[in-house]
Amino acid sequence: MRSTMTAVLERAALVTDELATEPYELPWAQEARFFVQAHELTGTLELTTEISPDGLTWCPADVPVLRAETPGMTSWLVTGFGQWLRVRCRVSGDPGAAARLRIYLVGKS
């Protein structure tokens, strides 16, 4: 029987420049899926999946950077990540560009 879990990493987080979510440890999971819901978005939102062996030192995962320019939900699958995961969110564009985000992480054995 497979196990799953869902964690809410951010709720109504306001991003005006850059935000890295809290790290989440999933050593038992074979795969993970991020869900990022942009409730409000002006400018361009870039989402970079990051991995870490210890939750302290981070590097980009082998996942393309995702971009969004309108509010809505974005999701992507991550496999072969090892131990720790997080998402780095960047907002760029005109002065005042911002995003209000809710971010979920789902792990599955």
N, C-alpha and C positions, 0 to 999 in steps of 0.2 A: 504494500500500500504506500502510495506516494504521500509525502507531507508537504503542506504549503503554509505560508505565513504572509501577512500583509502588514507593512509598517507605513505610517504616515510620517514622512520625513519633514515636510513643511506644510503649514496651514496659513493661507493668506499672507505669505511672505511677499514683501514689497522689495523688488530688485530695481535699483536705479543705475547700477553699474555692474557689480559682480557679486555672486553669492555661491559658496560651496556648501552643500547640505552637510549635516552631521554624518560622519561615517557610520556604516552599518556592516556588521560582521555576519557573513553567511557561509561558514566553512562546510556545512552539511549540504548546501544547495548545489544542484547540478546546473540550474539555470535561474536567471532572475529577469524580471521585466519591470522597467520604470514606466510610470504613468505621470505625465506632467500636464496639469490643467492650467492654462493661462486664462484667468477670469477677466483680466484687463491686460491689454498690451498695446503700447505705442512704441514704434521702432522695431528693431529686429532682435529676436531672442535666439541665442545660441546655447545649445545644451551639449556638454562634453562629459562622457562617462569616464570616471577615473577609478583606478584600482590601486590597491596597496597590500603589501605583505604583512604590515603591522598596524595599520590605521594611523600612522604618523607621517609617512613619506608616500607621496602620490605620483602617479604617472597616468597619461591617457591610456584607456583600454583600446583594444583593436576594434573600435566601433566608430563609424563616421560621425562627425559633428552634425547634429540635427539643427535645423533652423526653422523658425516660425515667425510670421509677420502679421498673423491675425489671432484673436482669441480662439481657444478651443483646446482639445485634448490631443496629446502626442504620446506615443508609446513605442518602446523598442525592447528587443530581447538581448540579453547579455549571457554568454556562456564562456566557460573556461577562464573565469576571473580569479580563481584562487580563494582569497579570504575576505577582503574588505571591498566595499563599493561606496561610491558617492557620485553626485552630479554637480558639475560646475556650470552655473547659469550666468550668461553675460547678456546685457542689454546694450544695444548701440543704436545710434540714430541722432535725430535732432536733440538739442538741449531739452530736457524734460522727459526723454524717453524712459519708460518704466514698464514693469510687468508685475502683476499680482498673481502669485503661483500657489498651487497646491500640488505636492509631489508625493507619490506613493511608490513603494518598492515591494514587489511580490517575489518571494523565493519559493522554489519548488525542488524537491529532492529527485 
